[in-house]
Amino acid sequence: MADEKAGAILAALGGAGNVVEVEGCITRLRTEVRDPALVDEAALKRSSHGVLMAGTVVQVVVGPEADMIADDIADLL
């Protein structure tokens, strides 16, 4: 299930080509994207508990499985 969630989050972040960096941090995915305009914030909110965006930094609140999802996204990149 985490790999499906990882795929959905990656797509909502604008795809692999838009993701500069992703890391898990306790309950959040901390990501940096190339073009924030490509981020589908509504889709991210459907796949998570919340989203915080500031410029090219996108934090996705996913709960305690953040590290596992970050690893799955890294595998997809």
PyMOL Python script that loads the backbone (N, CA, C, O; Angstrom):
from pymol import cmd

cmd.read_pdbstr("""\
ATOM      1  N   MET A   1       0.817  -1.196   0.000  1.00  0.00           N
ATOM      2  CA  MET A   1       0.000   0.000   0.000  1.00  0.00           C
ATOM      3  C   MET A   1       0.861   1.260   0.000  1.00  0.00           C
ATOM      4  O   MET A   1       0.519   2.249  -0.648  1.00  0.00           O
ATOM      5  N   ALA A   2       1.988   1.223   0.733  1.00  0.00           N
ATOM      6  CA  ALA A   2       2.853   2.398   0.779  1.00  0.00           C
ATOM      7  C   ALA A   2       3.407   2.723  -0.601  1.00  0.00           C
ATOM      8  O   ALA A   2       3.585   3.895  -0.934  1.00  0.00           O
ATOM      9  N   ASP A   3       3.689   1.679  -1.426  1.00  0.00           N
ATOM     10  CA  ASP A   3       4.220   1.950  -2.753  1.00  0.00           C
ATOM     11  C   ASP A   3       3.169   2.597  -3.656  1.00  0.00           C
ATOM     12  O   ASP A   3       3.513   3.404  -4.519  1.00  0.00           O
ATOM     13  N   GLU A   4       1.882   2.250  -3.466  1.00  0.00           N
ATOM     14  CA  GLU A   4       0.812   2.915  -4.220  1.00  0.00           C
ATOM     15  C   GLU A   4       0.698   4.373  -3.790  1.00  0.00           C
ATOM     16  O   GLU A   4       0.534   5.266  -4.621  1.00  0.00           O
ATOM     17  N   LYS A   5       0.787   4.599  -2.487  1.00  0.00           N
ATOM     18  CA  LYS A   5       0.724   5.958  -1.962  1.00  0.00           C
ATOM     19  C   LYS A   5       1.931   6.759  -2.468  1.00  0.00           C
ATOM     20  O   LYS A   5       1.797   7.932  -2.817  1.00  0.00           O
ATOM     21  N   ALA A   6       3.098   6.128  -2.505  1.00  0.00           N
ATOM     22  CA  ALA A   6       4.298   6.795  -2.997  1.00  0.00           C
ATOM     23  C   ALA A   6       4.118   7.222  -4.452  1.00  0.00           C
ATOM     24  O   ALA A   6       4.492   8.334  -4.825  1.00  0.00           O
ATOM     25  N   GLY A   7       3.549   6.347  -5.267  1.00  0.00           N
ATOM     26  CA  GLY A   7       3.312   6.673  -6.673  1.00  0.00           C
ATOM     27  C   GLY A   7       2.345   7.830  -6.832  1.00  0.00           C
ATOM     28  O   GLY A   7       2.549   8.713  -7.665  1.00  0.00           O
ATOM     29  N   ALA A   8       1.281   7.823  -6.022  1.00  0.00           N
ATOM     30  CA  ALA A   8       0.293   8.900  -6.091  1.00  0.00           C
ATOM     31  C   ALA A   8       0.899  10.227  -5.650  1.00  0.00           C
ATOM     32  O   ALA A   8       0.638  11.266  -6.257  1.00  0.00           O
ATOM     33  N   ILE A   9       1.705  10.192  -4.598  1.00  0.00           N
ATOM     34  CA  ILE A   9       2.347  11.420  -4.111  1.00  0.00           C
ATOM     35  C   ILE A   9       3.351  11.924  -5.136  1.00  0.00           C
ATOM     36  O   ILE A   9       3.414  13.124  -5.404  1.00  0.00           O
ATOM     37  N   LEU A  10       4.136  11.019  -5.712  1.00  0.00           N
ATOM     38  CA  LEU A  10       5.110  11.421  -6.722  1.00  0.00           C
ATOM     39  C   LEU A  10       4.422  12.074  -7.913  1.00  0.00           C
ATOM     40  O   LEU A  10       4.883  13.103  -8.407  1.00  0.00           O
ATOM     41  N   ALA A  11       3.332  11.493  -8.373  1.00  0.00           N
ATOM     42  CA  ALA A  11       2.585  12.075  -9.495  1.00  0.00           C
ATOM     43  C   ALA A  11       2.059  13.458  -9.125  1.00  0.00           C
ATOM     44  O   ALA A  11       2.117  14.383  -9.936  1.00  0.00           O
ATOM     45  N   ALA A  12       1.548  13.602  -7.907  1.00  0.00           N
ATOM     46  CA  ALA A  12       1.001  14.889  -7.470  1.00  0.00           C
ATOM     47  C   ALA A  12       2.087  15.946  -7.295  1.00  0.00           C
ATOM     48  O   ALA A  12       1.811  17.143  -7.371  1.00  0.00           O
ATOM     49  N   LEU A  13       3.316  15.504  -7.061  1.00  0.00           N
ATOM     50  CA  LEU A  13       4.439  16.441  -6.952  1.00  0.00           C
ATOM     51  C   LEU A  13       4.919  16.905  -8.328  1.00  0.00           C
ATOM     52  O   LEU A  13       5.862  17.690  -8.423  1.00  0.00           O
ATOM     53  N   GLY A  14       4.284  16.429  -9.377  1.00  0.00           N
ATOM     54  CA  GLY A  14       4.654  16.841 -10.725  1.00  0.00           C
ATOM     55  C   GLY A  14       5.491  15.817 -11.460  1.00  0.00           C
ATOM     56  O   GLY A  14       6.019  16.100 -12.535  1.00  0.00           O
ATOM     57  N   GLY A  15       5.618  14.622 -10.887  1.00  0.00           N
ATOM     58  CA  GLY A  15       6.373  13.552 -11.536  1.00  0.00           C
ATOM     59  C   GLY A  15       7.841  13.552 -11.155  1.00  0.00           C
ATOM     60  O   GLY A  15       8.341  14.491 -10.535  1.00  0.00           O
ATOM     61  N   ALA A  16       8.517  12.483 -11.537  1.00  0.00           N
ATOM     62  CA  ALA A  16       9.922  12.301 -11.166  1.00  0.00           C
ATOM     63  C   ALA A  16      10.807  13.440 -11.651  1.00  0.00           C
ATOM     64  O   ALA A  16      11.757  13.821 -10.967  1.00  0.00           O
ATOM     65  N   GLY A  17      10.505  13.985 -12.820  1.00  0.00           N
ATOM     66  CA  GLY A  17      11.329  15.061 -13.361  1.00  0.00           C
ATOM     67  C   GLY A  17      11.214  16.365 -12.599  1.00  0.00           C
ATOM     68  O   GLY A  17      12.046  17.257 -12.766  1.00  0.00           O
ATOM     69  N   ASN A  18      10.196  16.487 -11.765  1.00  0.00           N
ATOM     70  CA  ASN A  18      10.003  17.728 -11.016  1.00  0.00           C
ATOM     71  C   ASN A  18      10.556  17.646  -9.591  1.00  0.00           C
ATOM     72  O   ASN A  18      10.678  18.669  -8.916  1.00  0.00           O
ATOM     73  N   VAL A  19      10.888  16.447  -9.134  1.00  0.00           N
ATOM     74  CA  VAL A  19      11.356  16.277  -7.758  1.00  0.00           C
ATOM     75  C   VAL A  19      12.881  16.392  -7.703  1.00  0.00           C
ATOM     76  O   VAL A  19      13.600  15.647  -8.369  1.00  0.00           O
ATOM     77  N   VAL A  20      13.351  17.336  -6.901  1.00  0.00           N
ATOM     78  CA  VAL A  20      14.788  17.528  -6.707  1.00  0.00           C
ATOM     79  C   VAL A  20      15.266  16.635  -5.569  1.00  0.00           C
ATOM     80  O   VAL A  20      16.305  15.984  -5.673  1.00  0.00           O
ATOM     81  N   GLU A  21      14.494  16.611  -4.476  1.00  0.00           N
ATOM     82  CA  GLU A  21      14.903  15.866  -3.287  1.00  0.00           C
ATOM     83  C   GLU A  21      13.671  15.461  -2.500  1.00  0.00           C
ATOM     84  O   GLU A  21      12.664  16.169  -2.492  1.00  0.00           O
ATOM     85  N   VAL A  22      13.759  14.314  -1.839  1.00  0.00           N
ATOM     86  CA  VAL A  22      12.680  13.870  -0.942  1.00  0.00           C
ATOM     87  C   VAL A  22      13.318  13.158   0.241  1.00  0.00           C
ATOM     88  O   VAL A  22      14.228  12.347   0.073  1.00  0.00           O
ATOM     89  N   GLU A  23      12.834  13.467   1.436  1.00  0.00           N
ATOM     90  CA  GLU A  23      13.312  12.772   2.621  1.00  0.00           C
ATOM     91  C   GLU A  23      12.175  12.647   3.618  1.00  0.00           C
ATOM     92  O   GLU A  23      11.302  13.511   3.699  1.00  0.00           O
ATOM     93  N   GLY A  24      12.197  11.552   4.379  1.00  0.00           N
ATOM     94  CA  GLY A  24      11.215  11.352   5.429  1.00  0.00           C
ATOM     95  C   GLY A  24      11.695  12.003   6.704  1.00  0.00           C
ATOM     96  O   GLY A  24      12.880  11.945   7.031  1.00  0.00           O
ATOM     97  N   CYS A  25      10.781  12.623   7.426  1.00  0.00           N
ATOM     98  CA  CYS A  25      11.136  13.271   8.688  1.00  0.00           C
ATOM     99  C   CYS A  25       9.980  13.061   9.673  1.00  0.00           C
ATOM    100  O   CYS A  25       9.026  13.838   9.695  1.00  0.00           O
ATOM    101  N   ILE A  26      10.073  12.035  10.462  1.00  0.00           N
ATOM    102  CA  ILE A  26       9.094  11.636  11.474  1.00  0.00           C
ATOM    103  C   ILE A  26       7.724  11.365  10.843  1.00  0.00           C
ATOM    104  O   ILE A  26       7.409  10.210  10.556  1.00  0.00           O
ATOM    105  N   THR A  27       6.907  12.394  10.621  1.00  0.00           N
ATOM    106  CA  THR A  27       5.571  12.170  10.048  1.00  0.00           C
ATOM    107  C   THR A  27       5.382  12.890   8.720  1.00  0.00           C
ATOM    108  O   THR A  27       4.279  12.915   8.174  1.00  0.00           O
ATOM    109  N   ARG A  28       6.455  13.475   8.202  1.00  0.00           N
ATOM    110  CA  ARG A  28       6.327  14.282   6.979  1.00  0.00           C
ATOM    111  C   ARG A  28       7.323  13.854   5.916  1.00  0.00           C
ATOM    112  O   ARG A  28       8.401  13.335   6.206  1.00  0.00           O
ATOM    113  N   LEU A  29       6.923  14.090   4.681  1.00  0.00           N
ATOM    114  CA  LEU A  29       7.853  14.001   3.563  1.00  0.00           C
ATOM    115  C   LEU A  29       8.288  15.431   3.273  1.00  0.00           C
ATOM    116  O   LEU A  29       7.456  16.293   2.989  1.00  0.00           O
ATOM    117  N   ARG A  30       9.556  15.676   3.345  1.00  0.00           N
ATOM    118  CA  ARG A  30      10.077  16.993   2.989  1.00  0.00           C
ATOM    119  C   ARG A  30      10.624  16.875   1.581  1.00  0.00           C
ATOM    120  O   ARG A  30      11.540  16.093   1.325  1.00  0.00           O
ATOM    121  N   THR A  31      10.069  17.640   0.683  1.00  0.00           N
ATOM    122  CA  THR A  31      10.480  17.547  -0.707  1.00  0.00           C
ATOM    123  C   THR A  31      10.847  18.919  -1.247  1.00  0.00           C
ATOM    124  O   THR A  31      10.373  19.949  -0.768  1.00  0.00           O
ATOM    125  N   GLU A  32      11.699  18.902  -2.251  1.00  0.00           N
ATOM    126  CA  GLU A  32      11.989  20.113  -3.011  1.00  0.00           C
ATOM    127  C   GLU A  32      11.652  19.807  -4.462  1.00  0.00           C
ATOM    128  O   GLU A  32      12.028  18.763  -4.993  1.00  0.00           O
ATOM    129  N   VAL A  33      10.938  20.731  -5.095  1.00  0.00           N
ATOM    130  CA  VAL A  33      10.538  20.538  -6.487  1.00  0.00           C
ATOM    131  C   VAL A  33      11.152  21.631  -7.357  1.00  0.00           C
ATOM    132  O   VAL A  33      11.483  22.714  -6.877  1.00  0.00           O
ATOM    133  N   ARG A  34      11.296  21.325  -8.640  1.00  0.00           N
ATOM    134  CA  ARG A  34      11.839  22.303  -9.580  1.00  0.00           C
ATOM    135  C   ARG A  34      10.825  23.408  -9.873  1.00  0.00           C
ATOM    136  O   ARG A  34      11.166  24.591  -9.863  1.00  0.00           O
ATOM    137  N   ASP A  35       9.572  23.011 -10.133  1.00  0.00           N
ATOM    138  CA  ASP A  35       8.528  23.963 -10.519  1.00  0.00           C
ATOM    139  C   ASP A  35       7.285  23.741  -9.655  1.00  0.00           C
ATOM    140  O   ASP A  35       6.536  22.790  -9.879  1.00  0.00           O
ATOM    141  N   PRO A  36       7.063  24.619  -8.667  1.00  0.00           N
ATOM    142  CA  PRO A  36       5.904  24.434  -7.796  1.00  0.00           C
ATOM    143  C   PRO A  36       4.568  24.516  -8.534  1.00  0.00           C
ATOM    144  O   PRO A  36       3.560  24.028  -8.022  1.00  0.00           O
ATOM    145  N   ALA A  37       4.536  25.117  -9.713  1.00  0.00           N
ATOM    146  CA  ALA A  37       3.288  25.213 -10.483  1.00  0.00           C
ATOM    147  C   ALA A  37       2.823  23.839 -10.963  1.00  0.00           C
ATOM    148  O   ALA A  37       1.643  23.662 -11.267  1.00  0.00           O
ATOM    149  N   LEU A  38       3.734  22.862 -11.037  1.00  0.00           N
ATOM    150  CA  LEU A  38       3.378  21.521 -11.480  1.00  0.00           C
ATOM    151  C   LEU A  38       2.798  20.659 -10.357  1.00  0.00           C
ATOM    152  O   LEU A  38       2.296  19.565 -10.614  1.00  0.00           O
ATOM    153  N   VAL A  39       2.865  21.143  -9.118  1.00  0.00           N
ATOM    154  CA  VAL A  39       2.373  20.385  -7.971  1.00  0.00           C
ATOM    155  C   VAL A  39       0.846  20.461  -7.918  1.00  0.00           C
ATOM    156  O   VAL A  39       0.264  21.545  -7.969  1.00  0.00           O
ATOM    157  N   ASP A  40       0.216  19.304  -7.815  1.00  0.00           N
ATOM    158  CA  ASP A  40      -1.243  19.211  -7.691  1.00  0.00           C
ATOM    159  C   ASP A  40      -1.572  19.129  -6.199  1.00  0.00           C
ATOM    160  O   ASP A  40      -1.664  18.042  -5.629  1.00  0.00           O
ATOM    161  N   GLU A  41      -1.747  20.292  -5.585  1.00  0.00           N
ATOM    162  CA  GLU A  41      -1.957  20.349  -4.137  1.00  0.00           C
ATOM    163  C   GLU A  41      -3.211  19.598  -3.714  1.00  0.00           C
ATOM    164  O   GLU A  41      -3.212  18.952  -2.666  1.00  0.00           O
ATOM    165  N   ALA A  42      -4.270  19.668  -4.499  1.00  0.00           N
ATOM    166  CA  ALA A  42      -5.514  18.952  -4.162  1.00  0.00           C
ATOM    167  C   ALA A  42      -5.276  17.445  -4.138  1.00  0.00           C
ATOM    168  O   ALA A  42      -5.766  16.759  -3.241  1.00  0.00           O
ATOM    169  N   ALA A  43      -4.534  16.925  -5.105  1.00  0.00           N
ATOM    170  CA  ALA A  43      -4.241  15.491  -5.140  1.00  0.00           C
ATOM    171  C   ALA A  43      -3.358  15.095  -3.957  1.00  0.00           C
ATOM    172  O   ALA A  43      -3.536  14.023  -3.380  1.00  0.00           O
ATOM    173  N   LEU A  44      -2.408  15.956  -3.598  1.00  0.00           N
ATOM    174  CA  LEU A  44      -1.570  15.669  -2.435  1.00  0.00           C
ATOM    175  C   LEU A  44      -2.416  15.593  -1.169  1.00  0.00           C
ATOM    176  O   LEU A  44      -2.208  14.722  -0.325  1.00  0.00           O
ATOM    177  N   LYS A  45      -3.368  16.509  -1.045  1.00  0.00           N
ATOM    178  CA  LYS A  45      -4.229  16.512   0.145  1.00  0.00           C
ATOM    179  C   LYS A  45      -5.077  15.245   0.219  1.00  0.00           C
ATOM    180  O   LYS A  45      -5.368  14.759   1.312  1.00  0.00           O
ATOM    181  N   ARG A  46      -5.477  14.703  -0.942  1.00  0.00           N
ATOM    182  CA  ARG A  46      -6.249  13.454  -0.951  1.00  0.00           C
ATOM    183  C   ARG A  46      -5.392  12.262  -0.527  1.00  0.00           C
ATOM    184  O   ARG A  46      -5.913  11.280   0.001  1.00  0.00           O
ATOM    185  N   SER A  47      -4.077  12.345  -0.756  1.00  0.00           N
ATOM    186  CA  SER A  47      -3.167  11.238  -0.443  1.00  0.00           C
ATOM    187  C   SER A  47      -2.465  11.406   0.898  1.00  0.00           C
ATOM    188  O   SER A  47      -1.592  10.609   1.241  1.00  0.00           O
ATOM    189  N   SER A  48      -2.834  12.435   1.660  1.00  0.00           N
ATOM    190  CA  SER A  48      -2.105  12.718   2.894  1.00  0.00           C
ATOM    191  C   SER A  48      -3.023  13.334   3.943  1.00  0.00           C
ATOM    192  O   SER A  48      -4.230  13.474   3.741  1.00  0.00           O
ATOM    193  N   HIS A  49      -2.412  13.699   5.070  1.00  0.00           N
ATOM    194  CA  HIS A  49      -3.138  14.370   6.147  1.00  0.00           C
ATOM    195  C   HIS A  49      -3.066  15.884   6.008  1.00  0.00           C
ATOM    196  O   HIS A  49      -3.813  16.606   6.668  1.00  0.00           O
ATOM    197  N   GLY A  50      -2.167  16.367   5.148  1.00  0.00           N
ATOM    198  CA  GLY A  50      -2.028  17.803   4.960  1.00  0.00           C
ATOM    199  C   GLY A  50      -0.810  18.136   4.123  1.00  0.00           C
ATOM    200  O   GLY A  50       0.077  17.304   3.931  1.00  0.00           O
ATOM    201  N   VAL A  51      -0.778  19.362   3.626  1.00  0.00           N
ATOM    202  CA  VAL A  51       0.305  19.816   2.749  1.00  0.00           C
ATOM    203  C   VAL A  51       0.690  21.226   3.150  1.00  0.00           C
ATOM    204  O   VAL A  51      -0.170  22.069   3.405  1.00  0.00           O
ATOM    205  N   LEU A  52       1.997  21.477   3.203  1.00  0.00           N
ATOM    206  CA  LEU A  52       2.527  22.812   3.441  1.00  0.00           C
ATOM    207  C   LEU A  52       3.448  23.158   2.281  1.00  0.00           C
ATOM    208  O   LEU A  52       4.393  22.419   2.001  1.00  0.00           O
ATOM    209  N   MET A  53       3.187  24.268   1.606  1.00  0.00           N
ATOM    210  CA  MET A  53       4.008  24.675   0.469  1.00  0.00           C
ATOM    211  C   MET A  53       4.609  26.049   0.736  1.00  0.00           C
ATOM    212  O   MET A  53       3.919  26.971   1.173  1.00  0.00           O
ATOM    213  N   ALA A  54       5.905  26.170   0.465  1.00  0.00           N
ATOM    214  CA  ALA A  54       6.597  27.449   0.577  1.00  0.00           C
ATOM    215  C   ALA A  54       7.642  27.498  -0.533  1.00  0.00           C
ATOM    216  O   ALA A  54       8.717  26.912  -0.404  1.00  0.00           O
ATOM    217  N   GLY A  55       7.330  28.186  -1.608  1.00  0.00           N
ATOM    218  CA  GLY A  55       8.251  28.237  -2.746  1.00  0.00           C
ATOM    219  C   GLY A  55       8.411  26.860  -3.361  1.00  0.00           C
ATOM    220  O   GLY A  55       7.432  26.231  -3.764  1.00  0.00           O
ATOM    221  N   THR A  56       9.656  26.394  -3.430  1.00  0.00           N
ATOM    222  CA  THR A  56       9.923  25.085  -4.035  1.00  0.00           C
ATOM    223  C   THR A  56       9.920  23.963  -3.005  1.00  0.00           C
ATOM    224  O   THR A  56      10.159  22.807  -3.352  1.00  0.00           O
ATOM    225  N   VAL A  57       9.653  24.288  -1.744  1.00  0.00           N
ATOM    226  CA  VAL A  57       9.622  23.274  -0.683  1.00  0.00           C
ATOM    227  C   VAL A  57       8.178  22.853  -0.431  1.00  0.00           C
ATOM    228  O   VAL A  57       7.300  23.684  -0.194  1.00  0.00           O
ATOM    229  N   VAL A  58       7.955  21.541  -0.488  1.00  0.00           N
ATOM    230  CA  VAL A  58       6.627  20.990  -0.244  1.00  0.00           C
ATOM    231  C   VAL A  58       6.765  19.951   0.865  1.00  0.00           C
ATOM    232  O   VAL A  58       7.530  18.996   0.735  1.00  0.00           O
ATOM    233  N   GLN A  59       6.022  20.139   1.955  1.00  0.00           N
ATOM    234  CA  GLN A  59       5.984  19.153   3.026  1.00  0.00           C
ATOM    235  C   GLN A  59       4.631  18.463   2.976  1.00  0.00           C
ATOM    236  O   GLN A  59       3.585  19.113   2.957  1.00  0.00           O
ATOM    237  N   VAL A  60       4.670  17.136   2.956  1.00  0.00           N
ATOM    238  CA  VAL A  60       3.455  16.338   2.873  1.00  0.00           C
ATOM    239  C   VAL A  60       3.344  15.540   4.166  1.00  0.00           C
ATOM    240  O   VAL A  60       4.210  14.718   4.463  1.00  0.00           O
ATOM    241  N   VAL A  61       2.290  15.775   4.932  1.00  0.00           N
ATOM    242  CA  VAL A  61       2.085  15.087   6.203  1.00  0.00           C
ATOM    243  C   VAL A  61       1.437  13.735   5.916  1.00  0.00           C
ATOM    244  O   VAL A  61       0.289  13.669   5.475  1.00  0.00           O
ATOM    245  N   VAL A  62       2.186  12.652   6.170  1.00  0.00           N
ATOM    246  CA  VAL A  62       1.698  11.312   5.845  1.00  0.00           C
ATOM    247  C   VAL A  62       1.593  10.401   7.050  1.00  0.00           C
ATOM    248  O   VAL A  62       1.075   9.291   6.931  1.00  0.00           O
ATOM    249  N   GLY A  63       2.066  10.831   8.199  1.00  0.00           N
ATOM    250  CA  GLY A  63       2.014   9.989   9.389  1.00  0.00           C
ATOM    251  C   GLY A  63       3.304   9.217   9.588  1.00  0.00           C
ATOM    252  O   GLY A  63       4.316   9.521   8.956  1.00  0.00           O
ATOM    253  N   PRO A  64       3.275   8.213  10.470  1.00  0.00           N
ATOM    254  CA  PRO A  64       4.503   7.516  10.863  1.00  0.00           C
ATOM    255  C   PRO A  64       5.178   6.706   9.756  1.00  0.00           C
ATOM    256  O   PRO A  64       6.306   6.251   9.941  1.00  0.00           O
ATOM    257  N   GLU A  65       4.529   6.517   8.628  1.00  0.00           N
ATOM    258  CA  GLU A  65       5.159   5.767   7.532  1.00  0.00           C
ATOM    259  C   GLU A  65       5.969   6.672   6.601  1.00  0.00           C
ATOM    260  O   GLU A  65       6.304   6.261   5.490  1.00  0.00           O
ATOM    261  N   ALA A  66       6.287   7.885   7.030  1.00  0.00           N
ATOM    262  CA  ALA A  66       6.981   8.855   6.179  1.00  0.00           C
ATOM    263  C   ALA A  66       8.307   8.321   5.631  1.00  0.00           C
ATOM    264  O   ALA A  66       8.588   8.469   4.442  1.00  0.00           O
ATOM    265  N   ASP A  67       9.116   7.703   6.483  1.00  0.00           N
ATOM    266  CA  ASP A  67      10.411   7.197   6.022  1.00  0.00           C
ATOM    267  C   ASP A  67      10.237   6.109   4.961  1.00  0.00           C
ATOM    268  O   ASP A  67      10.972   6.078   3.974  1.00  0.00           O
ATOM    269  N   MET A  68       9.275   5.225   5.164  1.00  0.00           N
ATOM    270  CA  MET A  68       9.032   4.147   4.210  1.00  0.00           C
ATOM    271  C   MET A  68       8.545   4.712   2.861  1.00  0.00           C
ATOM    272  O   MET A  68       8.987   4.267   1.802  1.00  0.00           O
ATOM    273  N   ILE A  69       7.647   5.680   2.912  1.00  0.00           N
ATOM    274  CA  ILE A  69       7.152   6.296   1.675  1.00  0.00           C
ATOM    275  C   ILE A  69       8.276   7.047   0.971  1.00  0.00           C
ATOM    276  O   ILE A  69       8.382   6.995  -0.254  1.00  0.00           O
ATOM    277  N   ALA A  70       9.118   7.749   1.738  1.00  0.00           N
ATOM    278  CA  ALA A  70      10.255   8.456   1.137  1.00  0.00           C
ATOM    279  C   ALA A  70      11.178   7.473   0.426  1.00  0.00           C
ATOM    280  O   ALA A  70      11.665   7.765  -0.666  1.00  0.00           O
ATOM    281  N   ASP A  71      11.423   6.312   1.030  1.00  0.00           N
ATOM    282  CA  ASP A  71      12.260   5.284   0.392  1.00  0.00           C
ATOM    283  C   ASP A  71      11.599   4.775  -0.884  1.00  0.00           C
ATOM    284  O   ASP A  71      12.272   4.579  -1.896  1.00  0.00           O
ATOM    285  N   ASP A  72      10.285   4.560  -0.841  1.00  0.00           N
ATOM    286  CA  ASP A  72       9.565   4.086  -2.033  1.00  0.00           C
ATOM    287  C   ASP A  72       9.630   5.123  -3.151  1.00  0.00           C
ATOM    288  O   ASP A  72       9.808   4.768  -4.316  1.00  0.00           O
ATOM    289  N   ILE A  73       9.486   6.408  -2.803  1.00  0.00           N
ATOM    290  CA  ILE A  73       9.585   7.465  -3.821  1.00  0.00           C
ATOM    291  C   ILE A  73      10.986   7.507  -4.392  1.00  0.00           C
ATOM    292  O   ILE A  73      11.159   7.667  -5.601  1.00  0.00           O
ATOM    293  N   ALA A  74      11.998   7.365  -3.533  1.00  0.00           N
ATOM    294  CA  ALA A  74      13.379   7.362  -4.015  1.00  0.00           C
ATOM    295  C   ALA A  74      13.595   6.215  -4.998  1.00  0.00           C
ATOM    296  O   ALA A  74      14.305   6.377  -5.991  1.00  0.00           O
ATOM    297  N   ASP A  75      12.985   5.051  -4.728  1.00  0.00           N
ATOM    298  CA  ASP A  75      13.094   3.919  -5.663  1.00  0.00           C
ATOM    299  C   ASP A  75      12.449   4.242  -7.005  1.00  0.00           C
ATOM    300  O   ASP A  75      12.928   3.796  -8.048  1.00  0.00           O
ATOM    301  N   LEU A  76      11.363   5.016  -6.984  1.00  0.00           N
ATOM    302  CA  LEU A  76      10.672   5.385  -8.225  1.00  0.00           C
ATOM    303  C   LEU A  76      11.434   6.449  -9.033  1.00  0.00           C
ATOM    304  O   LEU A  76      11.259   6.577 -10.245  1.00  0.00           O
ATOM    305  N   LEU A  77      12.278   7.200  -8.330  1.00  0.00           N
ATOM    306  CA  LEU A  77      13.071   8.220  -9.034  1.00  0.00           C
ATOM    307  C   LEU A  77      14.183   7.535  -9.731  1.00  0.00           C
ATOM    308  O   LEU A  77      14.990   8.187 -10.394  1.00  0.00           O
TER     309      LEU A  77
END
""", "prot")
cmd.dss("prot")
cmd.show_as("cartoon", "prot")
cmd.util.cbc("prot")
cmd.orient("prot")
